[in-house]
């Protein structure tokens, strides 16, 4: 019997939890972006763009992360994010787009994606803590810029 996408994703969440080894506090966008920049450089440094979700406890400690496998429609990602957050008993999530660009700004897709994710997560009582776009040297936080 083939494992489902959700079973594979949950196995990757367990792996990311074990690989993290200690909880990392992300009380602000700068701390989140620093963690994401390190994570992105370690996992796929030559990739153009990757989407990550950080799963966070009540005290804003990251306890696990998940790299979304490929670019999908916003509603597909949002449903997957909400489902994984509920499955892992997360308080909230930080959604991130890591990309190789010099000037970072939110596109209309980023705003749409954040809005759709917010709606899906709100339905299951998961807080969207921030949506961050980061490169190897800088970041843009929707929360800080709204």
SVG drawing of the C-alpha trace seen along z (x, -y; Angstrom):
<svg xmlns="http://www.w3.org/2000/svg" viewBox="-14 -49 38 51">
<polyline fill="none" stroke="black" stroke-width="0.4" points="0.0,0.0 1.4,-3.4 1.7,-6.1 -0.5,-9.1 0.9,-12.6 -0.2,-13.4 1.6,-10.4 4.8,-11.4 4.4,-15.0 3.9,-13.9 7.0,-11.7 8.9,-14.7 7.6,-16.8 8.9,-14.2 12.2,-14.2 12.4,-18.0 11.6,-17.9 14.4,-15.4 16.8,-17.4 16.1,-20.6 17.3,-19.1 16.3,-22.1 13.4,-24.5 14.1,-27.9 12.2,-31.0 10.9,-33.2 9.3,-36.1 10.0,-38.5 10.4,-38.4 14.2,-38.9 14.6,-35.7 12.3,-33.8 14.1,-35.0 17.5,-34.1 16.4,-30.5 14.8,-30.2 17.9,-31.5 20.0,-28.9 17.5,-26.2 17.2,-27.1 20.9,-27.2 21.3,-23.8 18.5,-22.1 18.4,-23.4 20.9,-26.2 20.6,-26.3 16.8,-26.4 15.1,-29.5 12.2,-29.6 11.0,-27.3 8.0,-27.6 8.4,-26.6 6.0,-26.3 7.4,-26.7 5.2,-25.1 5.1,-27.1 4.1,-26.4 2.3,-28.9 5.6,-30.4 6.7,-31.1 9.2,-28.2 9.5,-26.5 9.3,-22.8 9.1,-21.6 9.2,-22.7 8.0,-21.5 9.1,-22.4 6.2,-22.5 7.1,-20.1 6.2,-22.2 4.3,-25.2 0.6,-24.5 -2.6,-26.6 -2.9,-28.7 -6.0,-26.7 -4.1,-23.4 -1.2,-24.7 -3.5,-26.4 -5.4,-23.1 -2.1,-21.2 -0.7,-23.8 -3.9,-23.8 -4.0,-20.0 -0.4,-19.6 -0.7,-22.2 -3.7,-20.5 -2.0,-17.1 1.2,-18.3 -0.8,-20.2 0.7,-23.6 -0.5,-26.8 0.5,-28.8 2.5,-28.8 4.9,-31.0 4.8,-30.7 7.8,-31.6 8.9,-32.0 12.7,-31.8 14.0,-33.1 17.1,-34.2 16.3,-37.8 18.0,-41.1 15.0,-43.2 12.3,-41.5 8.7,-42.7 5.3,-41.0 3.6,-40.2 -0.1,-39.9 0.3,-36.1 1.9,-36.5 -1.0,-38.6 -3.5,-36.1 -1.6,-33.1 -1.4,-34.7 -5.1,-35.6 -6.2,-32.1 -3.9,-30.5 -5.2,-32.8 -8.8,-31.8 -8.0,-28.0 -6.0,-28.2 -8.7,-30.4 -11.2,-27.7 -9.2,-25.2 -8.0,-27.8 -4.4,-27.9 -2.8,-31.4 -0.9,-32.6 2.0,-34.4 3.6,-35.9 4.2,-35.5 7.9,-36.1 9.7,-36.4 13.5,-36.0 16.6,-35.8 20.1,-34.9 20.7,-38.4 17.3,-40.1 13.7,-39.6 10.2,-41.1 7.5,-40.5 3.8,-41.0 3.1,-41.4 5.7,-44.2 4.6,-45.9 0.9,-46.1"/>
</svg>
